[in-house]
Amino acid sequence: MWDYSEKVKQHFFNPKNAKLLSDANARGDVGSISCGDALSLSLKINPETEVIEDAGFQTFGCGSAIASSSALTEIIIGKTLEQALKVTNQDIADYLDGLPPEKMHCSVMGMEALHAAAANYRGESLEDDHEEGELICKCFAVDDLMIKRVVKANGLTTVEEVINYTKAGGACTSCHEKIEWVLDACLAEMAGDASAKPLQVAVQAPAVVEDIPMAFDAALAEKITVIEQVIAEVRPAVQADGGDIRLVDVEDNLVFVTMSGACTGCGLSGLTLANVEVKISKALGEPYTVFPVQETTPVAKKDATYDC
């Protein structure tokens, strides 16, 4: 049972501005009903002063989502657009006298909807930005850019916190390793660590390989052969679109690949990786995670693409 504040209960049972404005000139839609949470925020902005004269919302979600949406509209009505964009998800939570940690993603959804509405008003497109991110959580369609924004804005330090604030990894849990990679890279950058280089994973030196029992080598070689076959099946379609994909390394149930050519910066590369991940997992009979890397030297190391 969640420990809701009295103010959360008030905004849940008697939400403010639960409407869709007929004369709105800005609208932000985030989330998806299939993901369990969705919010449509509509704003009436004075074109001359950019003051938000009215705001309304329609949401599909839990009581916290309704309360957070209601609180957001109360906070931003009367503010200029610039002032409203300074509102953080923590401001929404504070307005409600706090939210349970597991429900902080509701406040983030409100903030994302506000920024989407502002972009809509200004004729900008947030979709272009999102297309550059790597899809991390397929269940809730959360990419690495959103995780980085939320980590930086809220000072998150653990995977559990990322799950609470974004819902990423909150369903099937198969993306927890990816979330940890993104989080580690982002924290290293935020800390200004001199060693905040892209994550590096050492490749086994030949001497170490020689010490590995032959039975293990055979199993690894067989696994790599299967993975190479899967990638070979996918590669023609990738190359037809001007890109390429190549296996870099395999460590436990992590498969590292490089994507080059037209795949670089392509928003659909995440779908390609997801497809490869499904095929490899099916071929090997257990879950595998496919992770994109940038290979800086042929065999010495590989660098993760998740720079903050």
Secondary structure in CASP SS format (residue, H / E / C, confidence):
PFRMAT SS
TARGET T0000
AUTHOR 0000-0000-0000
METHOD secondary structure of the structure
MODEL  1
M C 1.00
W C 1.00
D C 1.00
Y C 1.00
S C 1.00
E H 1.00
K H 1.00
V H 1.00
K H 1.00
Q H 1.00
H H 1.00
F H 1.00
F H 1.00
N C 1.00
P C 1.00
K C 1.00
N C 1.00
A C 1.00
K C 1.00
L C 1.00
L C 1.00
S C 1.00
D C 1.00
A C 1.00
N C 1.00
A E 1.00
R E 1.00
G E 1.00
D E 1.00
V E 1.00
G E 1.00
S E 1.00
I H 1.00
S H 1.00
C H 1.00
G C 1.00
D E 1.00
A E 1.00
L E 1.00
S E 1.00
L E 1.00
S E 1.00
L E 1.00
K E 1.00
I E 1.00
N C 1.00
P C 1.00
E C 1.00
T C 1.00
E C 1.00
V E 1.00
I E 1.00
E E 1.00
D E 1.00
A E 1.00
G E 1.00
F E 1.00
Q E 1.00
T E 1.00
F E 1.00
G C 1.00
C C 1.00
G H 1.00
S H 1.00
A H 1.00
I H 1.00
A H 1.00
S H 1.00
S H 1.00
S H 1.00
A H 1.00
L H 1.00
T H 1.00
E H 1.00
I H 1.00
I H 1.00
I C 1.00
G C 1.00
K C 1.00
T E 1.00
L H 1.00
E H 1.00
Q H 1.00
A H 1.00
L C 1.00
K C 1.00
V C 1.00
T C 1.00
N H 1.00
Q H 1.00
D H 1.00
I H 1.00
A H 1.00
D H 1.00
Y H 1.00
L C 1.00
D C 1.00
G C 1.00
L C 1.00
P C 1.00
P H 1.00
E H 1.00
K H 1.00
M H 1.00
H H 1.00
C H 1.00
S H 1.00
V H 1.00
M H 1.00
G H 1.00
M H 1.00
E H 1.00
A H 1.00
L H 1.00
H H 1.00
A H 1.00
A H 1.00
A H 1.00
A H 1.00
N H 1.00
Y H 1.00
R C 1.00
G C 1.00
E C 1.00
S C 1.00
L H 1.00
E H 1.00
D H 1.00
D H 1.00
H H 1.00
E H 1.00
E C 1.00
G C 1.00
E C 1.00
L E 1.00
I E 1.00
C E 1.00
K C 1.00
C C 1.00
F C 1.00
A C 1.00
V E 1.00
D E 1.00
D H 1.00
L H 1.00
M H 1.00
I H 1.00
K H 1.00
R H 1.00
V H 1.00
V H 1.00
K H 1.00
A H 1.00
N H 1.00
G C 1.00
L C 1.00
T C 1.00
T C 1.00
V H 1.00
E H 1.00
E H 1.00
V H 1.00
I H 1.00
N H 1.00
Y H 1.00
T H 1.00
K C 1.00
A C 1.00
G C 1.00
G C 1.00
A C 1.00
C C 1.00
T C 1.00
S C 1.00
C C 1.00
H H 1.00
E H 1.00
K H 1.00
I H 1.00
E H 1.00
W H 1.00
V H 1.00
L H 1.00
D H 1.00
A H 1.00
C H 1.00
L H 1.00
A H 1.00
E H 1.00
M H 1.00
A C 1.00
G C 1.00
D C 1.00
A C 1.00
S C 1.00
A C 1.00
K C 1.00
P C 1.00
L C 1.00
Q E 1.00
V C 1.00
A C 1.00
V C 1.00
Q C 1.00
A C 1.00
P H 1.00
A H 1.00
V H 1.00
V H 1.00
E H 1.00
D H 1.00
I C 1.00
P C 1.00
M H 1.00
A H 1.00
F H 1.00
D H 1.00
A H 1.00
A H 1.00
L H 1.00
A H 1.00
E H 1.00
K H 1.00
I H 1.00
T H 1.00
V H 1.00
I H 1.00
E H 1.00
Q H 1.00
V H 1.00
I H 1.00
A H 1.00
E H 1.00
V H 1.00
R H 1.00
P H 1.00
A H 1.00
V H 1.00
Q H 1.00
A H 1.00
D C 1.00
G C 1.00
G E 1.00
D E 1.00
I E 1.00
R E 1.00
L E 1.00
V E 1.00
D E 1.00
V E 1.00
E E 1.00
D C 1.00
N C 1.00
L E 1.00
V E 1.00
F E 1.00
V E 1.00
T E 1.00
M E 1.00
S E 1.00
G E 1.00
A C 1.00
C C 1.00
T C 1.00
G C 1.00
C C 1.00
G C 1.00
L C 1.00
S H 1.00
G H 1.00
L H 1.00
T H 1.00
L H 1.00
A H 1.00
N H 1.00
V H 1.00
E H 1.00
V H 1.00
K H 1.00
I H 1.00
S H 1.00
K H 1.00
A H 1.00
L H 1.00
G C 1.00
E C 1.00
P C 1.00
Y C 1.00
T E 1.00
V E 1.00
F E 1.00
P E 1.00
V E 1.00
Q E 1.00
E E 1.00
T C 1.00
T C 1.00
P C 1.00
V C 1.00
A C 1.00
K C 1.00
K E 1.00
D E 1.00
A E 1.00
T C 1.00
Y C 1.00
D C 1.00
C C 1.00
END
